[in-house]
Amino acid sequence: MPKGKKYEKYIDEWKRLYEEGKSFRQIADIYGIQSSVVTRSLKDIVEVREKSPFNKYAEEWRKLHIEEGYSRSEIARMYNTGPSTISHVLHRKLGIGRTTKTNMGLKKKYEHLTKTFIKMYEEGYSLKEIGKKHEVSSQTVSNYIKEGGGKLRTMGVAQRKYEVNDDYFNEIDTEEKAYHLGILFAKGTLLKDYAGFVIQIVMHQDDWDLIHPVIKALRGKDTGLKKGGYVPRDGYIRYRFHSEVLYDRLKEHGLNARYKESLPSLKNSLYPAFFAGFFLLRGSLSQENEYFKVQFSRQLLTQIKEVLENLLQLKHIEIKGDGEKKATLVITDSHEIDSLFEWIDVF
């Protein structure tokens, strides 16, 4: 059957349902199909209703505004929109009203508590806990802390449920740390967003046993399969660590956003452990041992090639692929592959 003809008999009915107010997804659910099918079928047939792309951020904006004390203007700059959009979404979706002159006047009323607010906050109390103790809103507490020169915690740090071993990678001075760093390079990335400084590890749930030791080292304790991460329908787990200190240390070691990684500067004796972790999750060996390949960012693979050529005198190693960012490192000599595997066999 020609592409696009399968659902022609439903188009009039879908058009009617859409014009009566149902969404593409609701129509798709009725017929047990993907919403994209309905969207494509009705393209150029109906006038698509405009919907705000910012409604999905309502809860994020509430936390930023109410719990962290960011102004509507500050949030608007983060999301490249206007303060009126922030106010509109907060009011329409969550019933949060605009700041009034009466509320603005609270700043002077509680000025004598500024130092107390800052001291309690630095001791670990949340904005909500401080506000409850003094019978004021968390927004009021936030305003005084900011005006008094205090530094508010980022959302990620304020909301994290688990402690993070911030100093674990201060020095890469053991094979175990080098191995863990290699695993992080293979499956981790650095993110910086409204939630602060984030180290994210993405893995398939089948790889849990391989990556679990790193998560345990950074958490300082054992953790179950789903704790601190989540398993979406595609079977992947995403762990996030919120720590500016850990973020900065890993960036100094070369970890970064995807395609911007640089090989860490380690003692030559620690590179085998690093590559053992990295190749474990990124390397692929052919069934006949004819070749060993690694797909990753061109920048990092180029640096890896130089190290392997220098330390192992590999001759049959090259970078393939035309992409500026992504490439493949390939070793095609079985003896050199054996030499590499013997070199990284450190555990």
QUIJONOR-V969932 format. One record per backbone hydrogen bond with DSSP energy under -0.5 kcal/mol. NH is the residue of the N-H (numbers start at 0). CO is the residue of the C=O. Records with the same first field share a line. If there is no record, write none. Layout:
NH=CO, CO
This chain:
4=1
7=4
9=6
10=6, 7
13=9
14=10
15=11
16=12
17=13
18=14
19=15
20=17
21=16
26=22
27=23
28=24
29=25
30=26
31=27
32=27
36=33
37=33
38=34
39=35
40=36
41=37
42=39
44=41
45=41
47=45
54=51
56=53
57=54
60=56
61=57
62=58
63=59
64=60
65=61
66=61, 62
67=62
69=63
74=70
75=71
76=72
77=73
78=74
79=76
80=75
84=81
85=81
86=82
87=83
88=84
89=85
90=86
91=87
92=88
93=88, 89
94=90
95=89
96=94
103=99
104=100
105=101, 102
106=103
107=104
108=104
109=105
110=107
112=109
113=110
116=112
117=113
118=114
119=115
120=116
121=117
122=118
123=120
124=119
129=125
130=126
131=127
132=128
133=129
134=130
135=130
140=136
141=137
142=138
143=139
144=140
145=141
146=142
147=143
148=145
149=144
151=149
154=193
155=194
157=153
158=154
159=155
164=217
165=163
167=164
169=166
172=170
177=173
178=174
179=175
180=176
181=177
182=178
183=179
184=180
185=181
186=182
187=183
188=199
189=255
190=197
192=195
195=192
197=190, 195
198=240
199=188, 197
200=238
201=186
202=236
204=234
206=203
207=204
209=206
210=206
211=207
213=210
214=210
215=211
216=212
217=213
218=214
219=215
220=215
228=225
231=229, 235
234=231
236=202
237=229
238=200, 236
239=227
240=198
242=196, 240
246=242
247=243
248=244
249=245
250=246
251=247
252=248
253=250
254=249
259=256
261=253
265=263
269=266
270=266, 267
271=267
273=269
274=270
275=271
276=272
277=273
278=274
279=275
280=276, 277
281=277
282=278
283=292
285=290
288=285
291=330
292=283
293=328
294=281
295=293, 326
297=324
300=296
301=297
302=298
303=299
304=300
305=301
306=302
307=303
308=304
309=305
310=306
311=307
312=308
313=307
316=314
317=329
319=317, 327
326=295
327=319
328=293
329=317
330=291
331=315
333=331
336=332
337=333
338=334
339=335
340=336
341=337
342=338
343=339
345=343
